[in-house]
Amino acid sequence: MIVFRLLLLEVLKSQLAVFTVLIVVFISRELVSILADASEGKIVASILFQLIGLNIPKLATMILPMSFFLGVLLAFGRMYADSEMVVLRATGVSEWYVTRVTLLLALVMAGIAAWLTLFLNPHSKEKELQMLEQAQADTNVHALIEGRFRKSNDGSSVIFVEKISKRGNKLTNVFVAQMPENWSAQERGSIVRASTGVFAEKDTDSINLELHDGERYEGSPTEADYERITFERYIVDARSQVTERKRRKLDAAPTIDLLGSDDPDEIAELHWRLAIPLSLPILALLAVPLSSVNPRQGAFGRLLPAILMYLGYYVLLMAGRKALQSEAIPASAGLWWVHAIGVMAGVSLIVNGRETGARIKALVWSFK
């Protein structure tokens, strides 16, 4: 039991360190992307941290297999380099025992990954899409930026505000251009300029932009019959909150909806979701023999070939996913063939190991 706890704690400590570093890097990258969208007025700043939070499950799913694989390599590699594994061997701890402990931890991680990829990720993605659609439909003052033109999502209008009050409820020097889809005598565009303006919520479905002391010009570029109207108060329908429900991305579809589907994209998405948890036990089979190093090599002696093998496995998974989407391989094959290659590679490494390999070979020869 002491050895069991020792091995688990060593792997968990290394995995946690790798996971923490990678999640910080990926979140920082996501933050930069979201901040860029916010600076361009594509999303409102008030949902910034909510979007980051909704992206964390997706990032954790990507990082979990990698952090587990590297955690095993670093933990056991250090133990081999410090001759701790030699001491454990002398006390009767076999390489197969180390493999079994690692597989047990891999199954726990696979359960966490399954919960993330099959349930939490689609739910978070759906919430994120709903939030983004609402934010894109919302062209109120929170989405406006001083000194910048903001185009509506349908391209029918452009709003420019020179100055916005600190409270965000009063606008100064407002410019609004409304353009029809087809310019004609019946479909005329308009340009409105006002000294001040405020946003007023009319009801739960719309917000009005109320402009004061300005002019409105209406006409068509092909005609010379422009009309000019001066006003003290003018109201523009600034937003419609009734958002059209777009076709959800596949990664937001509930897993249960993908079961039994005949659509190639949905079949590929289902197999990809299953591949993440299934990869963890396979990575355990690969990592344990690859972590075996001589003390002279150091803890990182076989890190490079291990990473190359990891990348090769995931490149095959991505290639298999593309093949499923394009129907280059039958749906029944799925990504099972990639997992089979991974299992065979792991078993081959174990068989070629010094202790476990000799036992397996002896067992095979005993049946002949």
C-alpha positions as CSV (number, residue, x, y, z in Angstrom):
1,M,0.0,0.0,0.0
2,I,2.9,2.4,0.7
3,V,4.4,1.7,-2.7
4,F,1.0,2.1,-4.3
5,R,0.5,5.6,-2.7
6,L,4.1,6.6,-3.5
7,L,3.6,5.8,-7.2
8,L,0.2,7.5,-7.4
9,L,1.5,10.6,-5.6
10,E,4.6,11.0,-7.8
11,V,2.5,10.8,-10.9
12,L,-0.2,13.1,-9.6
13,K,2.3,15.7,-8.5
14,S,4.0,15.8,-11.9
15,Q,0.7,15.7,-13.7
16,L,-0.7,18.6,-11.7
17,A,2.4,20.7,-12.3
18,V,2.2,20.1,-16.1
19,F,-1.6,20.6,-16.1
20,T,-1.3,23.9,-14.2
21,V,1.4,25.3,-16.6
22,L,-0.5,24.3,-19.7
23,I,-3.9,25.5,-18.5
24,V,-2.4,28.9,-17.7
25,V,-0.8,29.1,-21.1
26,F,-4.0,28.1,-22.9
27,I,-6.2,30.4,-20.9
28,S,-3.9,33.3,-21.5
29,R,-4.1,32.6,-25.2
30,E,-7.8,32.4,-25.1
31,L,-7.9,35.7,-23.1
32,V,-5.9,37.5,-25.8
33,S,-8.3,36.3,-28.5
34,I,-11.4,37.3,-26.5
35,L,-9.8,40.7,-25.7
36,A,-9.1,41.3,-29.4
37,D,-12.8,40.7,-30.2
38,A,-13.9,43.0,-27.3
39,S,-11.6,45.8,-28.5
40,E,-13.2,45.6,-32.0
41,G,-16.6,45.8,-30.5
42,K,-17.6,42.2,-31.5
43,I,-18.5,41.3,-28.0
44,V,-19.3,43.3,-24.9
45,A,-16.7,43.5,-22.1
46,S,-19.3,42.4,-19.5
47,I,-19.3,38.8,-20.7
48,L,-15.5,38.5,-21.0
49,F,-14.8,36.4,-17.9
50,Q,-18.0,34.3,-18.5
51,L,-16.6,33.4,-21.9
52,I,-13.3,32.4,-20.4
53,G,-15.0,30.3,-17.8
54,L,-17.1,28.5,-20.4
55,N,-13.9,27.7,-22.4
56,I,-12.1,26.1,-19.4
57,P,-13.8,22.6,-19.8
58,K,-12.7,22.5,-23.5
59,L,-9.2,23.5,-22.6
60,A,-9.1,21.0,-19.7
61,T,-10.2,18.2,-22.0
62,M,-7.4,19.0,-24.5
63,I,-4.7,19.2,-21.7
64,L,-5.7,16.2,-19.5
65,P,-4.3,13.4,-21.7
66,M,-1.1,15.4,-22.4
67,S,-0.6,16.2,-18.8
68,F,-1.1,12.6,-17.7
69,F,1.3,11.3,-20.3
70,L,4.0,13.8,-19.4
71,G,3.3,13.3,-15.7
72,V,4.0,9.6,-15.9
73,L,7.1,10.2,-18.0
74,L,8.5,12.8,-15.6
75,A,7.6,11.1,-12.4
76,F,8.9,7.6,-13.3
77,G,11.8,9.1,-15.3
78,R,13.0,10.9,-12.2
79,M,12.6,7.7,-10.1
80,Y,14.7,5.8,-12.6
81,A,17.4,8.5,-12.8
82,D,17.6,8.6,-9.0
83,S,17.7,4.8,-8.8
84,E,14.5,4.7,-6.8
85,M,13.0,2.2,-9.2
86,V,16.1,0.0,-8.7
87,V,15.4,0.0,-4.9
88,L,11.7,-0.9,-5.6
89,R,12.7,-3.7,-7.9
90,A,15.0,-5.1,-5.1
91,T,12.0,-5.1,-2.7
92,G,9.9,-7.1,-5.2
93,V,8.0,-4.4,-7.0
94,S,7.8,-5.5,-10.6
95,E,7.4,-3.4,-13.7
96,W,4.0,-5.0,-14.3
97,Y,2.9,-3.7,-10.8
98,V,4.0,-0.2,-11.8
99,T,2.0,-0.6,-15.0
100,R,-1.1,-1.8,-13.2
101,V,-1.0,1.2,-10.8
102,T,-0.6,3.6,-13.7
103,L,-3.5,1.9,-15.6
104,L,-5.7,2.3,-12.5
105,L,-4.9,6.0,-12.3
106,A,-5.5,6.2,-16.1
107,L,-9.0,4.8,-15.7
108,V,-9.8,7.5,-13.1
109,M,-8.6,10.1,-15.5
110,A,-10.5,8.5,-18.3
111,G,-13.7,8.8,-16.2
112,I,-13.0,12.6,-15.6
113,A,-12.3,13.0,-19.4
114,A,-15.5,11.2,-20.3
115,W,-17.5,13.5,-18.1
116,L,-15.9,16.5,-19.6
117,T,-16.0,15.5,-23.3
118,L,-19.4,13.7,-23.3
119,F,-21.4,16.0,-21.1
120,L,-19.8,19.2,-19.8
121,N,-18.2,20.4,-23.0
122,P,-21.3,20.3,-25.2
123,H,-23.3,22.1,-22.4
124,S,-20.6,24.8,-22.0
125,K,-20.3,25.3,-25.8
126,E,-24.1,25.7,-26.1
127,K,-24.1,28.3,-23.3
128,E,-21.2,30.1,-25.0
129,L,-23.0,30.2,-28.4
130,Q,-26.2,31.5,-26.8
131,M,-24.2,34.2,-25.0
132,L,-22.3,35.2,-28.2
133,E,-25.5,35.3,-30.3
134,Q,-27.1,37.5,-27.7
135,A,-24.0,39.8,-27.5
136,Q,-23.9,40.1,-31.3
137,A,-27.6,41.0,-31.5
138,D,-27.0,43.6,-28.8
139,T,-25.8,46.8,-30.4
140,N,-26.6,49.0,-27.3
141,V,-24.2,51.4,-25.7
142,H,-22.2,48.7,-24.0
143,A,-21.0,47.4,-27.4
144,L,-20.2,50.9,-28.7
145,I,-16.7,52.3,-28.6
146,E,-15.9,56.0,-28.6
147,G,-14.6,57.2,-32.0
148,R,-15.3,54.0,-33.8
149,F,-17.8,53.0,-36.4
150,R,-19.9,50.0,-35.4
151,K,-21.7,48.0,-38.1
152,S,-24.9,46.0,-37.3
153,N,-24.8,42.3,-37.8
154,D,-27.0,42.4,-40.8
155,G,-25.0,45.2,-42.4
156,S,-28.0,47.5,-42.7
157,S,-26.8,50.3,-40.4
158,V,-23.7,51.9,-39.0
159,I,-23.4,53.9,-35.8
160,F,-20.7,56.3,-34.8
161,V,-20.4,58.0,-31.4
162,E,-17.8,60.7,-30.7
163,K,-18.1,60.5,-26.9
164,I,-19.9,58.3,-24.3
165,S,-20.5,59.4,-20.8
166,K,-18.8,57.6,-17.9
167,R,-22.1,56.0,-16.9
168,G,-22.6,54.9,-20.5
169,N,-26.1,56.4,-20.7
170,K,-25.5,59.5,-22.7
171,L,-24.0,59.9,-26.2
172,T,-22.5,63.0,-27.8
173,N,-22.3,63.7,-31.6
174,V,-24.0,60.6,-32.9
175,F,-24.0,59.5,-36.5
176,V,-26.4,56.8,-37.8
177,A,-26.4,55.5,-41.4
178,Q,-29.2,53.2,-42.4
179,M,-28.9,51.4,-45.8
180,P,-31.4,49.3,-47.7
181,E,-30.5,46.0,-49.3
182,N,-31.4,47.3,-52.8
183,W,-31.1,51.0,-53.6
184,S,-34.2,52.3,-55.5
185,A,-36.8,55.0,-55.5
186,Q,-38.8,52.8,-53.1
187,E,-35.8,51.7,-51.0
188,R,-34.0,54.9,-49.9
189,G,-31.2,55.2,-47.4
190,S,-30.9,57.7,-44.6
191,I,-28.2,59.4,-42.6
192,V,-28.9,60.9,-39.2
193,R,-26.7,63.3,-37.3
194,A,-27.6,64.4,-33.7
195,S,-25.9,66.4,-31.0
196,T,-26.9,64.0,-28.2
197,G,-28.5,60.7,-27.7
198,V,-29.6,58.2,-25.1
199,F,-30.6,54.5,-25.1
200,A,-34.0,53.7,-23.7
201,E,-35.4,50.2,-23.3
202,K,-38.8,50.1,-24.8
203,D,-39.7,46.6,-23.7
204,T,-38.0,43.2,-23.2
205,D,-37.5,42.8,-27.0
206,S,-36.0,46.0,-28.2
207,I,-34.0,49.1,-27.2
208,N,-34.5,52.5,-28.8
209,L,-31.8,55.0,-29.6
210,E,-33.4,58.4,-28.8
211,L,-31.6,61.3,-30.6
212,H,-31.9,65.0,-29.9
213,D,-31.2,68.2,-31.9
214,G,-30.1,66.9,-35.3
215,E,-30.8,66.4,-39.0
216,R,-32.0,63.5,-41.1
217,Y,-31.0,63.1,-44.8
218,E,-33.0,60.6,-46.9
219,G,-32.4,59.6,-50.5
220,S,-30.7,57.4,-53.1
221,P,-27.2,57.9,-54.5
222,T,-28.6,57.6,-58.1
223,E,-31.3,60.3,-57.5
224,A,-31.0,64.0,-56.8
225,D,-34.1,64.3,-54.6
226,Y,-32.5,64.2,-51.2
227,E,-34.8,65.3,-48.3
228,R,-33.5,67.1,-45.2
229,I,-35.4,67.1,-42.0
230,T,-34.4,68.8,-38.8
231,F,-35.6,67.4,-35.5
232,E,-35.6,68.0,-31.8
233,R,-36.3,64.3,-31.0
234,Y,-35.8,61.3,-33.2
235,I,-36.1,57.6,-32.3
236,V,-34.1,54.7,-34.0
237,D,-34.8,51.1,-33.3
238,A,-31.3,50.1,-32.1
239,R,-31.6,46.5,-31.3
240,S,-33.8,43.5,-31.6
241,Q,-33.2,40.9,-29.0
242,V,-35.1,38.2,-30.9
243,T,-32.1,36.3,-32.2
244,E,-32.3,33.8,-34.9
245,R,-31.3,30.4,-33.6
246,K,-28.3,29.4,-35.8
247,R,-27.4,25.9,-36.6
248,R,-25.5,24.7,-33.6
249,K,-21.9,23.6,-34.1
250,L,-21.3,19.9,-33.7
251,D,-19.2,20.4,-30.6
252,A,-22.3,21.9,-28.9
253,A,-24.6,19.0,-29.8
254,P,-25.6,16.8,-26.9
255,T,-23.8,13.4,-27.1
256,I,-27.1,11.5,-26.9
257,D,-28.2,13.3,-30.2
258,L,-25.1,12.0,-31.9
259,L,-25.9,8.3,-31.1
260,G,-27.3,6.4,-34.0
261,S,-26.8,9.3,-36.5
262,D,-26.0,8.6,-40.2
263,D,-24.4,12.0,-40.8
264,P,-20.6,11.6,-41.4
265,D,-19.8,14.8,-39.4
266,E,-21.8,13.6,-36.4
267,I,-20.3,10.1,-36.5
268,A,-16.8,11.7,-36.6
269,E,-17.7,14.0,-33.7
270,L,-19.0,11.1,-31.6
271,H,-15.9,9.0,-32.2
272,W,-13.7,12.0,-31.3
273,R,-15.5,12.5,-28.0
274,L,-15.0,8.8,-27.2
275,A,-11.3,8.9,-28.3
276,I,-10.3,11.3,-25.5
277,P,-11.1,9.1,-22.5
278,L,-10.1,5.9,-24.4
279,S,-6.7,7.4,-25.1
280,L,-5.7,7.6,-21.4
281,P,-5.2,3.9,-20.7
282,I,-3.4,3.6,-24.0
283,L,-1.1,6.5,-23.1
284,A,-0.4,4.7,-19.8
285,L,0.7,1.6,-21.7
286,L,3.0,3.7,-23.8
287,A,4.3,6.0,-21.0
288,V,5.4,3.3,-18.4
289,P,8.0,1.5,-20.6
290,L,9.1,4.8,-22.2
291,S,9.9,6.3,-18.8
292,S,12.5,3.6,-18.2
293,V,15.9,5.3,-18.4
294,N,19.4,4.6,-17.2
295,P,20.7,6.9,-14.4
296,R,23.3,8.3,-16.9
297,Q,20.6,9.4,-19.3
298,G,18.8,11.5,-16.7
299,A,15.1,11.9,-16.1
300,F,14.5,13.4,-19.6
301,G,16.6,10.8,-21.5
302,R,13.6,9.4,-23.5
303,L,11.3,12.4,-23.4
304,L,11.8,13.3,-27.0
305,P,10.9,9.9,-28.6
306,A,8.0,9.7,-26.1
307,I,6.6,13.1,-27.2
308,L,7.0,12.1,-30.9
309,M,5.0,8.9,-30.2
310,Y,2.3,10.9,-28.5
311,L,2.1,13.3,-31.4
312,G,2.0,10.4,-33.9
313,Y,-0.9,8.9,-32.0
314,Y,-2.9,12.1,-32.0
315,V,-2.1,12.9,-35.6
316,L,-3.6,9.5,-36.5
317,L,-6.7,10.3,-34.5
318,M,-7.1,13.6,-36.3
319,A,-6.5,11.9,-39.7
320,G,-9.1,9.3,-38.8
321,R,-11.6,12.0,-37.9
322,K,-11.1,13.7,-41.2
323,A,-11.5,10.4,-43.0
324,L,-14.8,9.7,-41.2
325,Q,-16.1,13.2,-42.2
326,S,-15.2,12.6,-45.8
327,E,-16.5,9.0,-45.7
328,A,-13.0,7.8,-46.8
329,I,-13.4,5.0,-44.3
330,P,-16.6,3.2,-43.2
331,A,-18.4,4.5,-40.1
332,S,-18.1,1.0,-38.5
333,A,-14.3,1.4,-38.5
334,G,-14.6,4.6,-36.5
335,L,-11.4,5.5,-34.7
336,W,-11.0,2.0,-33.3
337,W,-8.2,1.1,-35.6
338,V,-6.1,4.0,-34.3
339,H,-6.7,2.8,-30.7
340,A,-5.7,-0.7,-31.8
341,I,-2.4,0.6,-33.1
342,G,-1.8,2.4,-29.9
343,V,-2.5,-0.7,-27.8
344,M,-0.2,-2.8,-30.0
345,A,2.6,-0.2,-29.7
346,G,2.2,-0.2,-25.9
347,V,2.1,-3.9,-25.6
348,S,5.2,-4.2,-27.9
349,L,7.1,-1.8,-25.7
350,I,6.1,-3.7,-22.5
351,V,7.1,-7.1,-24.1
352,N,10.5,-5.7,-25.0
353,G,11.0,-4.6,-21.4
354,R,13.4,-6.4,-19.2
355,E,11.2,-8.0,-16.6
356,T,7.6,-7.9,-17.9
357,G,8.7,-8.7,-21.4
358,A,10.6,-11.8,-20.2
359,R,7.5,-13.0,-18.3
360,I,5.2,-12.5,-21.3
361,K,7.6,-14.3,-23.6
362,A,7.9,-17.2,-21.2
363,L,4.1,-17.4,-20.9
364,V,3.8,-17.4,-24.7
365,W,6.5,-20.1,-25.1
366,S,4.8,-22.3,-22.4
367,F,1.8,-22.8,-24.7
368,K,3.9,-24.1,-27.6
